[in-house]
Amino acid sequence: MIKKIIAGFCLLLSTVVFSQENNASPYSYFGIGDIKFKGTAENRSMGGLGILPDSIHVNLQNPATYASLIFTTYTIGASNSKTKFKTNSASDDANRTTVDYIAVAIPYNKFGFAFGLMPYTAVGYRIENSTLDPSDNLTRFRRFNGNGGLNRVFGGVAYRITPKFNIGADFQYNFGQVETKSITGIKEASIQYPTREINNSDYNGMSVNIGAVYQGKLGKYDWVTSATYTPESKLKSSTERQLATITITNSNNEIVHDQIDTTVSTSSVKMPSKATFGTGFGQNRNWFIGAEYTFQQSQELGSRFDDVTNAKFETAHKFSLGGYFIPKYASFTSYLSRVTYRAGARYEKTGLVINGEAINDMGLSLGVGLPIGGRIGGSNLNLGVEFGQRGTTKANLIKENYVNLFVSLSINDRWFQKRKYE
């Protein structure tokens, strides 16, 4: 009963937690913001590998794996990100702590069901640039601020067609708000007032993710093949735009002088299709190694801004390699032998191209799964760390070096089990 109360309480608070500013990357200016990793800390510790149909850990990347669970599972994950931003002439640091997902998965006979909430995209940036115009010897500046993002509520179902083959689907509702502000002016303030533009955009839309997983034998080893596909979808948006002339005080407060009436516009943002394929082999509850490839038609991705001329999107590719090792799953004498040790690596061409330079992302990850309690296959605490790099300092761009620490709690219990004794 206590476990059910904890899970319900977490779901109730999640909408408040997810509303926090959970990004600090200037690259979140483009598209609909940074796409957050859709997966658990267990997957993330293995380079983002999402092909395993685990019987005690919910896999949020492939809905077909829900039918492989043997326990009802409550899971919640959070992370802390420390990022160092570097250009050719300056550097800065940022630190963010966020909740990454809250989910419940329930097996029933040949079916598996799951539902939950997670952030989908995140926007968070503060950018300023100044240039001296030699024609009039005046310094012109532009400031850009943005925050917000989209959240995702999902519900999924899976069915075990045969003992070796599952299919499943997630149905997702994406919603959220993004606020952006830009200020343009001349630093010699007596010349003219700066101009400020504020955009508040509300987004919503449906999407779906379908998956399949096959478990067989490759000689004496267990073999897994996995595939998921997300069809193209659209997000509806409604934007309120407000223009004003302002004065910026020494303490960076903004005093409004003239404000133009707010205008409202509606549009849609195209979300591209995505396909993922993966395979791996190992020995059940001992070790596993796998690889995964993701392909996304990012050139079809819509943008929040129509006047961006120095950036474009191209096809995105992602490669992941990872696995786990458990020394002795059923050991009663050594706790460390029952710990799951995970590791992985990934390389991603994000599809974003700025000033002719592709923005790539790469990382290495390590993690452990710590059993909680004495029951084999019970609840567990998962810890992980990821070291990564995104972007480049070429073409006046920004390189991000980051360290992500993540943690998750997975609470398992049996439901729908007929009692033998009253």
Sequence and secondary structure as in RCSB ss.txt:
>XXXX:A:sequence
MIKKIIAGFCLLLSTVVFSQENNASPYSYFGIGDIKFKGTAENRSMGGLGILPDSIHVNLQNPATYASLIFTTYT
IGASNSKTKFKTNSASDDANRTTVDYIAVAIPYNKFGFAFGLMPYTAVGYRIENSTLDPSDNLTRFRRFNGNGGL
NRVFGGVAYRITPKFNIGADFQYNFGQVETKSITGIKEASIQYPTREINNSDYNGMSVNIGAVYQGKLGKYDWVT
SATYTPESKLKSSTERQLATITITNSNNEIVHDQIDTTVSTSSVKMPSKATFGTGFGQNRNWFIGAEYTFQQSQE
LGSRFDDVTNAKFETAHKFSLGGYFIPKYASFTSYLSRVTYRAGARYEKTGLVINGEAINDMGLSLGVGLPIGGR
IGGSNLNLGVEFGQRGTTKANLIKENYVNLFVSLSINDRWFQKRKYE
>XXXX:A:secstr
 HHHHHHHHHHHHHHHHTTS     GGGGSTTSEE   S HHHHTTTT      SSS  SS GGGGGG  SEEEE
EEEEEEEEEEE SS EEEEEEEEEEEEEEEEEETTEEEEEEEEEEEEEEEEEEEEEEETTTTEEEEEEEEEEEEE
EEEEEEEEEEEETTEEEEEEEEEEEEEEEEEEEEEESSTTS   EEEEEEEEEEEEEEEEEEEEEEEETTEEEEE
EEEEE  EEEEEEEEEEEEEEEE TTS EEEEEEEEEEEEEEEEEE  EEEEEEEEEETTTEEEEEEEEEE GGG
   S S   SEEE  EEEEEEEEEE S TT SS HHHH EEEEEEEEEEEEEEETTEEEEEEEEEEEEEEE SSS
TT  EEEEEEEEEEEE SGGG  EEEEEEEEEEEEEEE  S   S  
